[in-house]
Each structure stands twice: as C-alpha cells, then as structure tokens.
Amino acid sequence: MDGKRQYLLAQPYSDGKGIDWLVVVVVPESDFMEQINQNTQNTMLLSLVALVVVIVLGMLTARLITAPILRVYQAANRLAKGDLGEQVTPSAIAEINELSNAFNKMSEQLKESFETLEDKVRERTADLAIANQEIITLNENLRKDNLRLGAEIDVVRQMQTMILPNAEELEIEGLDIAAYMDAAADVGGDYYEVLNSDGIVTLGIGDVTGHGLESGILMLMTQTAVRTLKESGEGNPVRFLDILNRTLYKNVQRINSEKCLTLSILNYANGQVSISGQHEETIVVRKSGAIERIDTMDLGFPIALDGDITAFINQVIVELQHGDGVVLYTDGITEACDIHKNIYGIERMCNVISQHWHLPSEQIKDAIIADVRRHIGEQKVFDDITLLILKRQ
C-alpha cells in the first residue's frame, strides 16, 4: 500500500444470528521494524566510536614513539655543531633507551678527550665525524620506518593485548579455561574472547586476513561488536553472526578495505556447547583423551566478505561430560614451519592434546606451545599463534 509493505490477517466472524462478517486487520511492517532498525544504527554508531578511539590511540602512541627519536636526532645535530655537553634523556622504549645511552656515553668520552688530550683533537674529530654520520643515518632510517614500526607493530600489538580477557575473566565456576596469544613480528589480526553472562559462556576465536594496521583495526571492531551483541542478549547464532557480519561489512566498505576474517562462536551452558561460524576445525576432547574433529566449513562464511551470509550460517550441538572439553586455535599453530619448511600440522597438535588431557588446561596449553616452539626452532614466526582451551570440571 503506497509502496510500503503491509501484513494482513483475515478471520471470519459469525454470531449465529445472521451476522456473517470477515474481519481484516492490516499492520504496516514499519510499526515493528522501527526498533530493530534503531538497534542496527546504535551498533554501527558504537563501532564508529571504537574506530575513532583506535585512531586517537594510534596517533598518541605514534607521538610517544617519535618524541625520543626526535630528541636523539636533535642532540646529534647539536653534537655535530660542537656542543659536546649534550645529553639525551632516557626513554621508556628499550631500543631507543639503548641508543640514548650509547649517544650519552659517546658524548661524555668526546668531551673528556677534548678537555684533557688536545693532541688527539684531529684523531677524535675524524671519529666524531664518522659517529655523527652513523647517528644521522640511523635517525633517517628510524624516521622512515617509524610509521610502519609505530603504527603497525607497537600500537596494534598493544591494542591486541589490552582487549584480551584477563585472568579473572577466565575463572568460571565449573570450567577450566586457558588462553594464549603471541603476535608475530608483523602484526596480524588474531582474536579470541571469553564472555560469561546469564549462565552462558561465549567463546570466540577468529583470524583476520593479512597483517598490519587494517587487520588489527578489524580485529578490534570484531571484539567490540561481539561484546555488544553479547551484552544485548542476542543468543540466536544465525542472528548473532548475521548482525555481526553486516556491521563489519559496512565498516570495511567505509574504510575501503578488502579485509575479512574467519570466526567461530561457541556458547556453553549446562554441559552443552553450540558451535557456529566458519574457522579452523574445532577439536572436541573426551575425558579419556579421545579426539573428535569438527569441520566448521559448513557452519558459516568469512565475516565482512559479503553483506548477507545468513544462508550459510549453521550450528552444531556437542554434549560435554565432566572431563570433556574443546580446543580452539588459529592457523599460526598448524601452519607453523621449521627451517626446512615442514609444517607443524593438526595431527601433531591433536597427539599432544590427547597425551596431556589429564592435566589442567594451563598445563595442556603450555605443552602445546612448547611443542610448537620446538618445531619452529630458529625459524622466524610469520603468523600469530593463538590457542584457547575449555575443559568441563
């Protein structure tokens, strides 16, 4: 009617005394969709606020990093002009502090040399010129790399650490939970979450494509959206992942990014755990150490890759007896390579889990990570390593 969708209900009415009517009720769709649309707008607004906070934190952290570098650079210029008493104040950043200490020591040595050993002026002048050029070159290199090192490594890694569940949040009655995440040298976008509300424990684990600032921002937006939906009481896995996907998809389009992420959401209550969303396999471990691997390929679709993924979202219900549990991980573990390019593999991880399942979750986690580290050896770690273990007590 007038280009707007209506819902209609027709019912007959008769009183047996000659009245034979047909009662028709028409309700505009907008009457009951208004609140839903308003909630969607609120979710988008919260995500936008989170993005602004991330940008501000990034700018502040970048300034904290550049300030000590600039001081060293300025001190080097003054030293080159003959101010041998120049000193650089210590920095909270270990690498910059070492550079400052080295600079201050060099300045003191030069000052002593010029005051007490005039016959070595020419020799020290040559050394000073070489050292000064090295410092200028170092500062130029640091300034060129500052944006990437500051924004993509320090800022994002600090954000990842700050939003992770703390030790108190992992202490849930009736459950033994352990978690671990170690970001690679080039920051990625691994994500995990543990939320306990109204008797339902929600676990989330995901992996954003690629590395760098965009991946870290999408990971932070995911954490904010998941917590918002959890606090709003949304328990239906299809609606949960659908709202989450639409929110992140619009944000990714807004920042003109091609990033997306795999994400699994698990809800545990009263010995049952529901699994939904597409990510790595979910490993179900029985009390005896027996392993059951659940493929999540048909339980969802990559988040923020398409605007509507409801047709792909499904869930699996698993019963957990006392002593049973689940293990969640990212491909930073299973695809970890040694110096000969041999990958670690899920089978090896499952063997370690089965052998140590009689231990508390924290010790199981330590055993897995130690085995992965032994496999990697001296090889560089190229991806984030994330592990989440839940064990019913």
N, C-alpha and C positions, 0 to 999 in steps of 0.2 A: 504494500500500500504506500503510495507516494514515494516509491523507490526504496522503502525500508522493509526489512524482513520482519514478519509477524508470526506468532504462534497461535494456533486456533484449536479450540476444543468444542465439539458439538455433542450435546446429550439430549435425548428425548425426555419429555415430561408429560405425564398424564395423571389426572386425579380420579379417573373412572367415572366422572360426572359430566363428561363432554369436553373437557379441556384436553387437548392433544397438541402440545407445543414442542418445538425444537429449540432448545436453549443453546446459544452460540456465545462463547467467550473468546475474545481476541486480546492477546498480550503482546506489546512491542518487545522485540528482542533487546532493545537498548535498556529496558527497565531493570533487567537483572544482569546485563553485561557491564553496566557502568562501574560497579565496584571492582570487577575483575580488571577492567582496563586501567582503573586508577591504581591498583596494586602493581600492574606492569610498569606504569610510569614511575611509581615510587622505587621499584627495583632498579630501573635504568638510572634514576637520579642518584641512588646510593652508589652505583657503580661509577658514575661520573665523578662523584665526590672522592671515591677511592683513587681514581686516576689522578685527580688534582693533587691529593695528598702524596701520592707516589712521585709525581713530578717535582713537588716542592722539596720532598726529602732528597731526591736525586740532586737538585740544584744545591741544597745546603751541604750535602756530603761532598759534592764536587768542589765546592768552595773550601771546605775543610782540608781537602787533599791538595788543592793548588796553592793554598796560602804558604805552607812550609817550603814548597818547591820554589815559589817566588822569592821567599826570603833568602834561600841559598843562592838563587840567581842574582839577586841584588847585591848580596855580600860578595859574590865572585866578581861582579863588576867593580865594586869599591876596592876590593883587593887588587884588581888589575891597575887601578889608578894610584896605588901606593899606600892605601890605608891598611897597614899591617896589623893594627889592633882590632880589626873587625872580627866579631864573633856571631855565630848563628845560634839562636835559642833552640833548645831541644824540641823535638816533635813527638807526638803520640804515635805516629806511624813508624814502625820499626825500621823499615828500609830507609826512610827519609832521615830518621834519627841517626842511623849509622853514617849516612852521608854527611849530616851536620857535624857529628863528632870528628869524622875524618877531616872535614874542612877546618874546624876549630884547631885541631892538633897541628895541621899544616901551617895555619896562620901563626900559631904560637912559635913553632920552630923557625919560621921565616923571620919573625920579629927578633927572636933571640940571636939568630945568625947575623942580622944586620946591625944589632946593637953591640955585639961582642967580637965579631970577626969581620972587620972591614975588608980584610984581604981576600975574603971569599965572596965579595959582592958580585963580581962578574959571574962566578960559577952558579951562585944562588939565583941570579937574575935569569939565567938560562933555564934552571929548574922551575922557577916560578912561571915563566912563560909557557913551559910545557904543561905544568899542572893547571894553570889558568885556562889554557885551551881545552884541556880534558874536561874541566868543570863546565865550561861554556857548552861544549859538545854534549855532555851528559844532560845539562839542563834543556838544551834544544830537543834532545831525544825524548826526555821526560815530558816536555810540554806538548810534543806531537802526539805522544801516546796517552796523554792524560785523560782525554775524553773516553777512550775505549777502556783503559785500565780503571779509571774512576767510576764511570757510569755503569759499565757492563760487568765489572768484577766486584769491586768493593760495595757499591750501592745495592746491586741486585742480590748479592750473596748475603749482605746484612739484612735485607728485607726478607729473604727466604728464612733466615734464622729467627727473625723476630716474630713471624707469624706462625711458626711451628708450635704444636701443642707442647706445653711444659710438662714436667714430671708429675705434677699434681693432677693434671687432666687425664693422665694415663692410668691413674689409680682408681679403678672402678670395681665396686664390690661384685664378687663372683667371677671376675675376669682377670687374666694375667696378660698385660699388653706391653710390648716393647717396640720401639721405633728407632730408625736410624736413617740419616740422610747426609751425604757428603757431596758437595758440589764440585764439579770438575774445574780445571783451571779456567776454561772458557765457560762462563756461567750458562747453565741450561735452565730448564723450567720444570723440574720435578716437583710434585706436590703430593702431600699426604695430610690427612686430617682425622682427628678423633673427637667426636662430639657426643655428649651424654645429656639427653633431655627427655623428661617424661617417661623414663624407663626404657627408652630406645637408644641404643648406642649406634651411632652412624660412623662408619669408616669410609674414607675416600682416598683414592690414590690415582695419580694421573701423570702424564708426561707430555709437555708442550714440544711441538716440533722445533728443531733447530736450537740455536744458542743465542745469547745476547740479551740486550735490553728488552726487546719486544717480547721474547719468551718469558722473561721474568715478570713483565707487567701483566701478561695474560695469566700467568700463574697466580699473581696476586689478585686479579679480578675474579678468578675462579674461586679462590679461598673466600673472598668476600661474598660472592653470590651464593656459595654453598652454605655458609653460616647464616646468611639472611633467610634462605629458604628453610633451613632447619629451625630457626627461631620462629618463623611464621607458622610452623606446624605442618608443613606440607609433607605428607608421608607416602603419597602415591608415587611410585618410581617413574611412571610414564610422565605424569605432570611435572615431577621434580626435574627430570632431565630435559624435558621439553622447554620449561621456563628458563632453566639454566642455559640451554643451548641458544635460545632466541636472544637472551640478554647478551651473552658473549659474542654471538654472531654480529649483532648490531654494533657492538663496541669495536670489534675487529674491523668491520667495514668503515667505521668512523675514522679510525687511525690508519686506514688504507694499508692493512697488513694482510699477509697470507698465512698467518699462523693458525694452527688448530691444535687440539690435544685429545689424546685418548684418556678416558676417565671411567673408573668403576666406582659405584656407590654400593656399600653394604650396610644393611640395617639389621642389628641383632637385638632380639628380645626373647626371653623365656626359652632359651635353648634352640631357637630358630634364627637362621641368618638368610636374608634375601640378597641376591646378587643381581645387579643390573648395570648396564653400561659396557662399552667396548674398551678393553685394555689388554694387558698381558693375561696369561692364564691365572685363575685363582686356584691356589693349592689348598685342598682340604686334607687335614691330617687327623687320623683317628688316634685314640689313646694308645693303641699298640704300635704306632709309628707307620701304619699303612697310609699310602698316599693316594688321593683322588684328585685328578687334574680336571678343572672345569674350563672349557674353552669359552671365552666371552665374545667371540666374533659375532655371534647371532644375538647378543644381548643389547646391542646399541650401535652407535655410529660415532665417528670422531666429532667432538664438540667444536662448534664455531666454523665448521666446514660448509654447512648448508643451513638455510633458515628454518627448515622443518624436518625433523628426524623422528617424529612420533611413530611412523610406520615401522621403524627399525628397533624400537625400544621394547625389550622383554625382560623377564626376571626369572631366576631360579631360586627355589627354596631348598635349603640344606638343614637337616637336623644335626645339632651338635650335642653329643652326650658329654658328661663330665670327663675331662681329659682330652676331648677333641678340640680342634681349632682350625684357623685359616692362616695362610701366609700370603701376603701381597708384596709385590716387588715391581721395579721398573727394569727396562732392558739394559740399564747400566750394569746390572749384575750378570744377567745371562749372556750378554754380548761383550763382556769384558775380555780383552785379548792379552795374551802374553807376548813376549818378544818375538815369537815365531808366528804371530797372527792366529794362534789357536784360541777359539772362543771358549768361555767357561761352560756355558750350556745349562739348560734347566734340569737335565738328568743328574748332573753332578750336584746341583743345589738340592734337589729332592733327596739324594742319598745322605747328604749332611743333615738335612732336617729330620729324616727318619731315624738316623743314628743318635741324635741328641734330643729327640722329642720328650724324653722322660725328664729333662731338665727344665728349670724355669725359663720363661720367654726371653729374659735378658741374656741368659747364657746361650740359648739357641741362636739368638741374634749375633752374639759375639763369635760363635763357632762359624756361622755362615760368612760373616765379614772377614774373619781371619783366613778362611779357606779361599775366598775371592782374592784377598791381598796376596796370598802365597802364589796363586795362579798368575796374577798380573806381574809380580816380581818388580823389576826395574822399569818396566814399560810405562809410558805416560798414560794416565787415566783420561780418556777422551769424553766420558759422559758421566752425568750424575749417578750416584749409587743410592738407591732408596729402598728401605725394607720395613715392613710393618707386620707384626705378629700378634694374633689374638688367640688366647687359649682359655677355654672354659675350665674353671677350677672345680 
